[in-house]
Amino acid sequence: MTTFAELGVDDIVVNVIVAEQSFIDTLSNKESFIETRKNDNFFKRQYAGIGYTYDRIRDVFIEPKPYPSWTLDSNGFWESPTNAPLYDKQLHILLWNEIDKTWSLSVRRNGF
């Protein structure tokens, strides 16, 4: 079984399904189904999700833009206008403030 992203208008992922290639081959819109995988190397760089865009030139899935000020890098990942600070992921949660274009740290409570 293989996981496929179904593309809609403007190559936006509208569905993610698990199916045999032979099933996809029977569909009249089979060119709308692009393989995606979850593994250590992330086939096509990112695992597809609903709302992601398939970039045919880069052959990658790009997640929805998280904030208006962020820009897409050459690898298909969104970057904030300022670098995130180093932090301990077990102790803090990193938060972006779009109004101020700054990062802040919030203390994790009860392991969450």
DSSP file (Angstrom, degrees, kcal/mol; ACC not computed):
  #  RESIDUE AA STRUCTURE BP1 BP2  ACC     N-H-->O    O-->H-N    N-H-->O    O-->H-N    TCO  KAPPA ALPHA  PHI   PSI    X-CA   Y-CA   Z-CA
    1    1 A M              0   0    0      0, 0.0     2,-0.3     0, 0.0    19,-0.2   0.000 360.0 360.0 360.0 145.8    0.0    0.0    0.0
    2    2 A T  E     -A   19   0A   0     17,-2.3    17,-2.9    35,-0.0     2,-0.5  -0.931 360.0-124.2-129.1 149.9    1.1    3.5   -0.8
    3    3 A T  E     -AB  18  36A   0     33,-0.5    33,-2.7    -2,-0.3     2,-0.4  -0.834  30.5-172.5 -97.6 131.9    0.1    6.9    0.4
    4    4 A F  E     -AB  17  35A   0     13,-3.1    13,-2.6    -2,-0.5     2,-0.5  -0.946  19.8-140.5-124.9 143.3   -1.1    9.4   -2.2
    5    5 A A  E     -AB  16  34A   0     29,-3.5    29,-2.6    -2,-0.4     2,-0.6  -0.900  19.3-142.8 -97.9 128.2   -2.0   13.1   -2.0
    6    6 A E  E     -AB  15  33A   0      9,-3.4     8,-3.0    -2,-0.5     9,-1.1  -0.825  17.3-146.7 -92.9 124.6   -4.9   14.0   -4.2
    7    7 A L  E     +A   13   0A   0     25,-3.3     6,-0.2    -2,-0.6     3,-0.1  -0.710  18.6 178.8 -95.8 140.8   -4.5   17.4   -5.8
    8    8 A G    >   -     0   0    0      4,-3.0     3,-1.5    -2,-0.3    -1,-0.1  -0.098  52.6 -16.4-110.5-146.9   -7.3   19.8   -6.5
    9    9 A V  G >  S+     0   0    0      1,-0.3     3,-1.3     2,-0.2    -1,-0.3  -0.312 133.9   7.9 -60.5 138.6   -7.3   23.3   -8.0
   10   10 A D  G 3  S-     0   0    0      1,-0.2    -1,-0.3    -3,-0.1    44,-0.1   0.751 127.8 -72.8  58.5  27.7   -3.9   25.0   -8.1
   11   11 A D  G <  S+     0   0    0     -3,-1.5    43,-2.9     1,-0.2     2,-0.4   0.802  86.1 157.0  58.7  33.3   -2.2   21.8   -7.0
   12   12 A I  B <   -C   53   0B   0     -3,-1.3    -4,-3.0    41,-0.2     2,-0.4  -0.755  49.1-113.2 -86.5 133.6   -3.6   22.1   -3.4
   13   13 A V  E     +A    7   0A   0     39,-3.4    38,-2.7    -2,-0.4    -6,-0.2  -0.542  39.7 170.9 -70.1 122.2   -3.9   18.8   -1.5
   14   14 A V  E     +     0   0A   0     -8,-3.0     2,-0.3    -2,-0.4    -1,-0.2   0.560  64.9   8.6-106.9 -14.6   -7.5   18.0   -1.0
   15   15 A N  E     -A    6   0A   0     -9,-1.1    -9,-3.4    34,-0.1     2,-0.4  -0.978  54.8-150.1-162.2 151.1   -7.2   14.5    0.3
   16   16 A V  E     +A    5   0A   0     -2,-0.3     2,-0.3   -11,-0.2   -11,-0.2  -0.993  28.7 173.8-127.6 123.7   -4.5   12.0    1.4
   17   17 A I  E     -A    4   0A   0    -13,-2.6   -13,-3.1    -2,-0.4     2,-0.5  -0.867  31.4-132.5-129.3 159.8   -5.3    8.3    0.9
   18   18 A V  E     +A    3   0A   0     -2,-0.3     2,-0.3   -15,-0.2   -15,-0.2  -0.969  47.6 139.0-110.0 124.4   -3.7    4.9    1.2
   19   19 A A  E     -A    2   0A   0    -17,-2.9   -17,-2.3    -2,-0.5     2,-0.2  -0.972  53.8 -92.5-156.7 164.7   -4.2    2.7   -1.9
   20   20 A E    >>  -     0   0    0     -2,-0.3     4,-1.7   -19,-0.2     3,-0.8  -0.603  35.0-123.1 -79.4 147.1   -2.5    0.3   -4.2
   21   21 A Q  H 3> S+     0   0    0      1,-0.2     4,-2.5    -2,-0.2     5,-0.2   0.858 112.8  62.5 -57.5 -35.2   -0.9    1.8   -7.3
   22   22 A S  H 3> S+     0   0    0      1,-0.2     4,-0.5     2,-0.2    -1,-0.2   0.848 102.7  49.3 -62.4 -33.5   -3.2   -0.5   -9.4
   23   23 A F  H X4 S+     0   0    0     -3,-0.8     3,-1.3     2,-0.2     4,-0.5   0.937 110.1  49.9 -68.3 -47.1   -6.3    1.3   -8.0
   24   24 A I  H >< S+     0   0    0     -4,-1.7     3,-1.6     1,-0.3    -2,-0.2   0.892 104.3  60.4 -57.8 -40.2   -4.9    4.7   -8.8
   25   25 A D  H 3< S+     0   0    0     -4,-2.5    -1,-0.3     1,-0.3    -2,-0.2   0.719  99.7  56.6 -62.1 -21.7   -4.1    3.6  -12.3
   26   26 A T  T << S+     0   0    0     -3,-1.3    -1,-0.3    -4,-0.5    -2,-0.2   0.604  86.7 100.9 -84.9 -12.1   -7.9    2.9  -12.8
   27   27 A L  S X  S-     0   0    0     -3,-1.6     3,-1.1    -4,-0.5     4,-0.1  -0.472  70.9-139.0 -79.4 143.9   -8.9    6.4  -12.0
   28   28 A S  T 3  S+     0   0    0      1,-0.3     3,-0.2    -2,-0.2    -1,-0.1   0.756 107.1  43.3 -70.7 -23.4   -9.8    8.9  -14.7
   29   29 A N  T >  S+     0   0    0      1,-0.2     3,-2.8     2,-0.1    -1,-0.3  -0.113  71.7 136.8-110.8  35.2   -7.9   11.6  -12.8
   30   30 A K  G X   +     0   0    0     -3,-1.1     3,-1.6     1,-0.3    -1,-0.2   0.745  63.5  67.6 -57.2 -25.5   -4.9    9.5  -11.8
   31   31 A E  G 3  S+     0   0    0      1,-0.3    -1,-0.3    -3,-0.2    -2,-0.1   0.629  90.3  66.4 -69.7 -11.2   -2.5   12.4  -12.7
   32   32 A S  G <  S+     0   0    0     -3,-2.8   -25,-3.3   -26,-0.1     2,-0.6   0.452  85.8  84.0 -85.6  -1.7   -4.0   14.2   -9.7
   33   33 A F  E <   -B    6   0A   0     -3,-1.6     2,-0.4   -27,-0.2   -27,-0.2  -0.914  57.9-177.1-109.9 119.7   -2.6   11.6   -7.3
   34   34 A I  E     -B    5   0A   0    -29,-2.6   -29,-3.5    -2,-0.6     2,-0.1  -0.944  28.9-114.2-117.1 133.5    1.1   12.2   -6.2
   35   35 A E  E     +B    4   0A   0     -2,-0.4     2,-0.3   -31,-0.2   -31,-0.3  -0.375  34.9 179.0 -67.0 140.7    2.9    9.7   -3.9
   36   36 A T  E     -B    3   0A   0    -33,-2.7   -33,-0.5    -2,-0.1     2,-0.3  -0.985   4.6-168.0-138.5 148.7    3.9   10.9   -0.4
   37   37 A R        -     0   0    0      6,-0.5     2,-0.6    -2,-0.3     6,-0.2  -0.981  20.6-138.9-138.6 149.0    5.7    9.0    2.3
   38   38 A K        +     0   0    0     -2,-0.3     2,-0.3     4,-0.1    -2,-0.0  -0.947  53.5 117.5-102.7 117.6    6.5    9.3    6.0
   39   39 A N  S >  S-     0   0    0     -2,-0.6     3,-0.8     4,-0.1     8,-0.1  -0.929  79.0 -77.6-160.4-175.5   10.0    8.2    6.7
   40   40 A D  T 3  S+     0   0    0     -2,-0.3    -2,-0.0     1,-0.2    -1,-0.0   0.795 129.4  41.2 -63.8 -27.9   13.3    9.5    8.0
   41   41 A N  T 3  S-     0   0    0      5,-0.0     4,-0.3    -3,-0.0    -1,-0.2   0.516 101.6-133.1 -98.4  -6.3   14.1   11.2    4.6
   42   42 A F    X   -     0   0    0     -3,-0.8     3,-2.0     2,-0.1    -4,-0.1   0.970  22.2-120.7  46.6  82.8   10.6   12.6    3.9
   43   43 A F  T 3  S+     0   0    0      1,-0.3    -6,-0.5    -6,-0.2     3,-0.3  -0.228 101.4  15.5 -46.3 131.1   10.0   11.6    0.3
   44   44 A K  T 3  S-     0   0    0      1,-0.2     2,-1.9    -8,-0.1    17,-1.4   0.784 127.0 -86.3  61.7  29.3    9.4   14.9   -1.6
   45   45 A R  S <  S+     0   0    0     -3,-2.0     2,-0.4    -4,-0.3    -1,-0.2  -0.165 110.9  41.6  71.1 -40.0   10.9   16.7    1.4
   46   46 A Q  S    S-     0   0    0     -2,-1.9    15,-0.3    -3,-0.3     2,-0.3  -0.995  85.0-113.1-137.9 143.6    7.6   16.9    3.4
   47   47 A Y        -     0   0    0     -2,-0.4    -9,-0.1   -11,-0.1    -3,-0.1  -0.567  45.4-111.7 -70.6 133.2    4.8   14.5    4.0
   48   48 A A        +     0   0    0     -2,-0.3     2,-0.3     4,-0.0    -1,-0.1  -0.349  38.4 178.7 -70.2 145.7    1.6   15.9    2.3
   49   49 A G    >   -     0   0    0     -2,-0.1     3,-2.4    -3,-0.0   -36,-0.3  -0.948  43.0 -77.9-138.9 160.3   -1.3   17.1    4.3
   50   50 A I  T 3  S+     0   0    0     -2,-0.3   -36,-0.2     1,-0.3     3,-0.1  -0.394 121.1  26.1 -59.9 131.1   -4.7   18.6    3.4
   51   51 A G  T 3  S+     0   0    0    -38,-2.7    -1,-0.3     1,-0.4   -37,-0.1   0.216  92.9 124.4  96.2 -13.2   -4.1   22.2    2.4
   52   52 A Y    <   -     0   0    0     -3,-2.4   -39,-3.4   -39,-0.1     2,-0.4  -0.349  57.5-128.6 -71.7 160.5   -0.5   21.7    1.4
   53   53 A T  E     -CD  12  62B   0      9,-2.7     9,-3.2   -41,-0.2     2,-0.7  -0.923   8.1-136.5-112.0 137.9    0.6   22.7   -2.1
   54   54 A Y  E     - D   0  61B   0    -43,-2.9     2,-0.9    -2,-0.4     7,-0.2  -0.855  14.2-153.7 -93.1 119.2    2.4   20.5   -4.5
   55   55 A D  E  >> - D   0  60B   0      5,-3.2     4,-1.9    -2,-0.7     5,-1.4  -0.830   6.6-167.9 -93.2 106.1    5.3   22.4   -6.2
   56   56 A R  T  45S+     0   0    0     -2,-0.9    -1,-0.2     2,-0.2     5,-0.0   0.807  83.9  53.4 -67.7 -30.9    5.8   20.6   -9.5
   57   57 A I  T  45S+     0   0    0      1,-0.2    -1,-0.2    -3,-0.1    -2,-0.0   0.946 120.4  31.1 -70.3 -47.3    9.1   22.4  -10.3
   58   58 A R  T  45S-     0   0    0      2,-0.1    -2,-0.2   -14,-0.0    -1,-0.2   0.668 101.5-134.1 -81.0 -17.6   10.7   21.5   -7.0
   59   59 A D  T  <5 +     0   0    0     -4,-1.9     2,-0.3     1,-0.2    -3,-0.2   0.931  64.8 118.9  58.7  49.0    8.8   18.2   -6.8
   60   60 A V  E   < -D   55   0B   0     -5,-1.4    -5,-3.2   -15,-0.1     2,-0.5  -0.942  67.1-119.0-138.5 158.5    7.9   18.9   -3.1
   61   61 A F  E     -D   54   0B   0    -17,-1.4     2,-0.5   -15,-0.3    -7,-0.2  -0.862  29.1-157.6 -95.7 134.6    4.9   19.4   -0.9
   62   62 A I  E     -D   53   0B   0     -9,-3.2    -9,-2.7    -2,-0.5    15,-0.1  -0.957  13.2-128.7-118.2 126.7    4.8   22.8    0.8
   63   63 A E        -     0   0    0     -2,-0.5   -11,-0.1    13,-0.3   -12,-0.1  -0.256  43.4 -80.5 -67.0 159.8    2.9   23.3    4.0
   64   64 A P        -     0   0    0      0, 0.0    -1,-0.1     0, 0.0    14,-0.1  -0.276  57.9 -91.1 -59.6 147.5    0.4   26.3    4.1
   65   65 A K        -     0   0    0      1,-0.2     7,-0.0    -3,-0.1    -3,-0.0  -0.439  36.3-155.5 -62.4 122.0    2.1   29.6    4.8
   66   66 A P  S    S+     0   0    0      0, 0.0    -1,-0.2     0, 0.0     3,-0.0   0.858  71.5   8.1 -73.5 -34.4    2.0   30.0    8.6
   67   67 A Y  S >  S-     0   0    0      1,-0.1     3,-1.4    31,-0.0     0, 0.0  -0.990  71.8-117.9-146.1 149.0    2.2   33.8    8.8
   68   68 A P  T 3  S+     0   0    0      0, 0.0    -1,-0.1     0, 0.0    -3,-0.0   0.805 111.6  55.1 -57.9 -31.2    2.0   36.6    6.2
   69   69 A S  T 3  S+     0   0    0      2,-0.1     2,-0.1    -3,-0.0    10,-0.0   0.608  87.3  99.1 -81.3 -10.8    5.6   37.8    6.9
   70   70 A W    <   -     0   0    0     -3,-1.4     2,-0.3    10,-0.1    10,-0.2  -0.442  59.0-151.8 -79.9 151.3    7.2   34.5    6.3
   71   71 A T  E     -E   79   0C   0      8,-2.1     8,-2.9    -2,-0.1     2,-0.4  -0.871  18.0-111.6-122.9 156.0    9.0   33.6    3.0
   72   72 A L  E     -E   78   0C   0     -2,-0.3     6,-0.2     6,-0.2     2,-0.1  -0.718  30.7-144.2 -87.8 128.7    9.6   30.4    1.2
   73   73 A D    >   -     0   0    0      4,-3.0     3,-1.7    -2,-0.4    -1,-0.0  -0.299  33.9 -93.9 -84.6 177.2   13.2   29.3    1.0
   74   74 A S  T 3  S+     0   0    0      1,-0.3    -1,-0.1     2,-0.1    -2,-0.0   0.652 124.1  55.8 -67.8 -14.9   14.8   27.5   -2.0
   75   75 A N  T 3  S-     0   0    0      2,-0.2    -1,-0.3   -30,-0.0     3,-0.1   0.436 121.4-101.6 -96.0  -0.9   14.0   24.1   -0.4
   76   76 A G  S <  S+     0   0    0     -3,-1.7     2,-0.4     1,-0.3   -13,-0.3   0.744  80.9 125.7  89.0  24.2   10.3   24.7    0.0
   77   77 A F        -     0   0    0    -15,-0.1    -4,-3.0    -4,-0.0    -1,-0.3  -0.914  61.0-116.2-115.9 145.1   10.3   25.5    3.7
   78   78 A W  E     -E   72   0C   0     -2,-0.4     2,-0.4    -6,-0.2    -6,-0.2  -0.589  29.5-162.2 -80.2 138.0    8.8   28.7    5.3
   79   79 A E  E     -E   71   0C   0     -8,-2.9    -8,-2.1    -2,-0.3     4,-0.1  -0.958  14.1-129.4-122.0 139.1   11.2   31.0    7.1
   80   80 A S        -     0   0    0     -2,-0.4   -10,-0.1   -10,-0.2     4,-0.1  -0.446  27.3-114.6 -78.0 159.1   10.5   33.7    9.6
   81   81 A P  S    S+     0   0    0      0, 0.0     2,-0.3     0, 0.0    -1,-0.1   0.711 103.0  41.4 -69.5 -18.0   11.9   37.2    9.1
   82   82 A T  S    S-     0   0    0     20,-0.0    -2,-0.2     0, 0.0     2,-0.1  -0.963  96.0-103.5-127.3 148.3   14.0   36.8   12.3
   83   83 A N        -     0   0    0     -2,-0.3    20,-0.2     1,-0.1    -4,-0.0  -0.403  36.8-114.7 -69.5 141.9   15.9   33.7   13.5
   84   84 A A        -     0   0    0     -2,-0.1    -1,-0.1     1,-0.1     3,-0.1  -0.503  33.3-113.3 -73.1 143.7   14.4   31.7   16.3
   85   85 A P        -     0   0    0      0, 0.0     2,-0.2     0, 0.0    -1,-0.1  -0.361  32.8 -99.5 -72.9 158.1   16.3   31.7   19.6
   86   86 A L        +     0   0    0     -2,-0.1     2,-0.3     2,-0.0     0, 0.0  -0.572  55.7 163.7 -72.9 141.7   17.9   28.5   20.9
   87   87 A Y        -     0   0    0     -2,-0.2     2,-0.8    -3,-0.1     7,-0.1  -0.983  45.9-100.1-156.4 162.1   15.7   26.9   23.5
   88   88 A D    >>  -     0   0    0     -2,-0.3     4,-2.5     1,-0.1     3,-1.2  -0.803  28.1-156.8 -89.0 110.8   15.2   23.6   25.5
   89   89 A K  T 34 S+     0   0    0     -2,-0.8    -1,-0.1     1,-0.3     5,-0.0   0.700  91.1  56.6 -65.1 -19.9   12.2   21.9   23.7
   90   90 A Q  T 34 S+     0   0    0      1,-0.1    -1,-0.3    -3,-0.0    21,-0.1   0.742 117.5  32.6 -81.3 -22.7   11.4   20.0   26.9
   91   91 A L  T <4 S+     0   0    0     -3,-1.2    17,-2.9     1,-0.1     2,-0.3   0.716 120.2  36.8-103.8 -25.8   11.1   23.1   29.0
   92   92 A H  E  <  -F  107   0D   0     -4,-2.5     2,-0.4    15,-0.3    15,-0.2  -0.854  57.4-141.7-131.6 161.1    9.7   25.7   26.6
   93   93 A I  E     -F  106   0D   0     13,-2.8    13,-2.6    -2,-0.3     2,-0.5  -0.984  26.4-134.1-116.9 132.3    7.3   26.3   23.7
   94   94 A L  E     -F  105   0D   0     -2,-0.4     2,-0.4    11,-0.2    11,-0.2  -0.765  24.5-168.7 -90.5 129.2    8.5   28.7   21.0
   95   95 A L  E     -F  104   0D   0      9,-3.0     9,-2.3    -2,-0.5     2,-0.4  -0.941  12.9-143.0-122.9 140.2    5.8   31.2   19.9
   96   96 A W  E     -F  103   0D   0     -2,-0.4     2,-0.7     7,-0.2     7,-0.2  -0.862   4.9-155.9-102.1 134.2    5.8   33.6   17.0
   97   97 A N  E  >> -F  102   0D   0      5,-2.9     4,-1.7    -2,-0.4     5,-1.4  -0.924   5.7-170.6-108.8 106.1    4.3   37.1   17.3
   98   98 A E  T  45S+     0   0    0     -2,-0.7    -1,-0.1     2,-0.2     5,-0.0   0.812  82.6  56.6 -68.6 -31.1    3.3   38.2   13.8
   99   99 A I  T  45S+     0   0    0      1,-0.2    -1,-0.2     3,-0.1    -2,-0.0   0.949 121.6  26.2 -66.3 -48.5    2.5   41.8   14.9
  100  100 A D  T  45S-     0   0    0      2,-0.1    -2,-0.2     0, 0.0    -1,-0.2   0.570 100.3-130.8 -90.2 -10.6    5.9   42.4   16.4
  101  101 A K  T  <5 +     0   0    0     -4,-1.7     2,-0.3     1,-0.2    -3,-0.2   0.920  65.9 125.0  57.9  45.5    7.7   39.9   14.1
  102  102 A T  E   < -F   97   0D   0     -5,-1.4    -5,-2.9   -21,-0.0     2,-0.3  -0.912  58.1-126.1-133.3 159.2    9.4   38.4   17.2
  103  103 A W  E     -F   96   0D   0     -2,-0.3     2,-0.3    -7,-0.2    -7,-0.2  -0.742  24.9-176.3 -98.6 150.6    9.8   35.1   19.0
  104  104 A S  E     -F   95   0D   0     -9,-2.3    -9,-3.0    -2,-0.3     2,-0.4  -0.973  19.6-128.4-141.9 159.2    9.0   34.4   22.6
  105  105 A L  E     -F   94   0D   0     -2,-0.3     2,-0.4   -11,-0.2   -11,-0.2  -0.894  15.5-164.0-110.7 137.6    9.3   31.5   24.9
  106  106 A S  E     -F   93   0D   0    -13,-2.6   -13,-2.8    -2,-0.4     2,-0.3  -0.956  26.1-117.0-117.5 139.1    6.5   30.0   27.0
  107  107 A V  E     -F   92   0D   0     -2,-0.4   -15,-0.3   -15,-0.2     2,-0.2  -0.579  29.4-121.7 -76.4 132.0    7.2   27.6   29.9
  108  108 A R        -     0   0    0    -17,-2.9     2,-0.4    -2,-0.3     3,-0.1  -0.491  25.5-147.3 -69.9 142.2    5.7   24.2   29.4
  109  109 A R    >   -     0   0    0     -2,-0.2     3,-2.2     1,-0.2    -1,-0.0  -0.944  68.8 -10.2-114.9 134.1    3.3   23.2   32.2
  110  110 A N  T 3  S-     0   0    0     -2,-0.4    -1,-0.2     1,-0.3    -2,-0.0   0.803 126.1 -57.0  52.0  37.1    2.9   19.6   33.4
  111  111 A G  T 3         0   0    0     -3,-0.1    -1,-0.3   -21,-0.1    -3,-0.0   0.552 360.0 360.0  78.2   6.8    4.9   18.1   30.6
  112  112 A F    <         0   0    0     -3,-2.2    -2,-0.1     0, 0.0    -1,-0.1   0.394 360.0 360.0-107.9 360.0    2.7   19.7   27.8
